[in-house]
């Protein structure tokens, strides 16, 4: 079959050469699923810059219920991305901060934030 020349004035580039598909590493997949779980990325992002009390995280992530916020905070703590501290009261208060592993994720979270701003800015 003979290749057709591009139409006059067409700026269409030829398609890129076919590549072998990339096999997704299971660690990458687990990380994307963890951070991409509903509210998790926003919770992590809200903790950039320092510790926050539960109510501050809730205010920074509008729409999340207290129940689901508690669940996600526990999951992220279990996975080693957050550290929880109990401050004596009365009343006792609980704060959360990014662990060293969570801090290592900050550049990726910030890059995703920047990308999202461009993505939703439109043409």
Secondary structure as a PSIPRED ss2 file (coil, helix, strand):
# PSIPRED VFORMAT (PSIPRED V4.0)

   1 X C   1.000  0.000  0.000
   2 X C   1.000  0.000  0.000
   3 X C   1.000  0.000  0.000
   4 X C   1.000  0.000  0.000
   5 X C   1.000  0.000  0.000
   6 X C   1.000  0.000  0.000
   7 X C   1.000  0.000  0.000
   8 X C   1.000  0.000  0.000
   9 X C   1.000  0.000  0.000
  10 X C   1.000  0.000  0.000
  11 X C   1.000  0.000  0.000
  12 X C   1.000  0.000  0.000
  13 X C   1.000  0.000  0.000
  14 X C   1.000  0.000  0.000
  15 X C   1.000  0.000  0.000
  16 X C   1.000  0.000  0.000
  17 X C   1.000  0.000  0.000
  18 X C   1.000  0.000  0.000
  19 X C   1.000  0.000  0.000
  20 X C   1.000  0.000  0.000
  21 X C   1.000  0.000  0.000
  22 X C   1.000  0.000  0.000
  23 X C   1.000  0.000  0.000
  24 X C   1.000  0.000  0.000
  25 X C   1.000  0.000  0.000
  26 X H   0.000  1.000  0.000
  27 X H   0.000  1.000  0.000
  28 X H   0.000  1.000  0.000
  29 X H   0.000  1.000  0.000
  30 X H   0.000  1.000  0.000
  31 X H   0.000  1.000  0.000
  32 X H   0.000  1.000  0.000
  33 X H   0.000  1.000  0.000
  34 X H   0.000  1.000  0.000
  35 X H   0.000  1.000  0.000
  36 X H   0.000  1.000  0.000
  37 X C   1.000  0.000  0.000
  38 X C   1.000  0.000  0.000
  39 X C   1.000  0.000  0.000
  40 X H   0.000  1.000  0.000
  41 X H   0.000  1.000  0.000
  42 X H   0.000  1.000  0.000
  43 X H   0.000  1.000  0.000
  44 X H   0.000  1.000  0.000
  45 X H   0.000  1.000  0.000
  46 X H   0.000  1.000  0.000
  47 X C   1.000  0.000  0.000
  48 X C   1.000  0.000  0.000
  49 X C   1.000  0.000  0.000
  50 X C   1.000  0.000  0.000
  51 X C   1.000  0.000  0.000
  52 X E   0.000  0.000  1.000
  53 X E   0.000  0.000  1.000
  54 X H   0.000  1.000  0.000
  55 X H   0.000  1.000  0.000
  56 X H   0.000  1.000  0.000
  57 X H   0.000  1.000  0.000
  58 X H   0.000  1.000  0.000
  59 X H   0.000  1.000  0.000
  60 X H   0.000  1.000  0.000
  61 X C   1.000  0.000  0.000
  62 X C   1.000  0.000  0.000
  63 X C   1.000  0.000  0.000
  64 X C   1.000  0.000  0.000
  65 X C   1.000  0.000  0.000
  66 X H   0.000  1.000  0.000
  67 X H   0.000  1.000  0.000
  68 X H   0.000  1.000  0.000
  69 X H   0.000  1.000  0.000
  70 X H   0.000  1.000  0.000
  71 X H   0.000  1.000  0.000
  72 X H   0.000  1.000  0.000
  73 X H   0.000  1.000  0.000
  74 X H   0.000  1.000  0.000
  75 X H   0.000  1.000  0.000
  76 X H   0.000  1.000  0.000
  77 X H   0.000  1.000  0.000
  78 X H   0.000  1.000  0.000
  79 X C   1.000  0.000  0.000
  80 X C   1.000  0.000  0.000
  81 X C   1.000  0.000  0.000
  82 X E   0.000  0.000  1.000
  83 X E   0.000  0.000  1.000
  84 X E   0.000  0.000  1.000
  85 X E   0.000  0.000  1.000
  86 X E   0.000  0.000  1.000
  87 X E   0.000  0.000  1.000
  88 X C   1.000  0.000  0.000
  89 X C   1.000  0.000  0.000
  90 X C   1.000  0.000  0.000
  91 X C   1.000  0.000  0.000
  92 X C   1.000  0.000  0.000
  93 X E   0.000  0.000  1.000
  94 X E   0.000  0.000  1.000
  95 X E   0.000  0.000  1.000
  96 X E   0.000  0.000  1.000
  97 X E   0.000  0.000  1.000
  98 X E   0.000  0.000  1.000
  99 X C   1.000  0.000  0.000
 100 X H   0.000  1.000  0.000
 101 X H   0.000  1.000  0.000
 102 X H   0.000  1.000  0.000
 103 X H   0.000  1.000  0.000
 104 X H   0.000  1.000  0.000
 105 X H   0.000  1.000  0.000
 106 X H   0.000  1.000  0.000
 107 X H   0.000  1.000  0.000
 108 X H   0.000  1.000  0.000
 109 X H   0.000  1.000  0.000
 110 X H   0.000  1.000  0.000
 111 X H   0.000  1.000  0.000
 112 X H   0.000  1.000  0.000
 113 X H   0.000  1.000  0.000
 114 X H   0.000  1.000  0.000
 115 X H   0.000  1.000  0.000
 116 X H   0.000  1.000  0.000
 117 X H   0.000  1.000  0.000
 118 X H   0.000  1.000  0.000
 119 X H   0.000  1.000  0.000
 120 X H   0.000  1.000  0.000
 121 X H   0.000  1.000  0.000
 122 X C   1.000  0.000  0.000
 123 X C   1.000  0.000  0.000
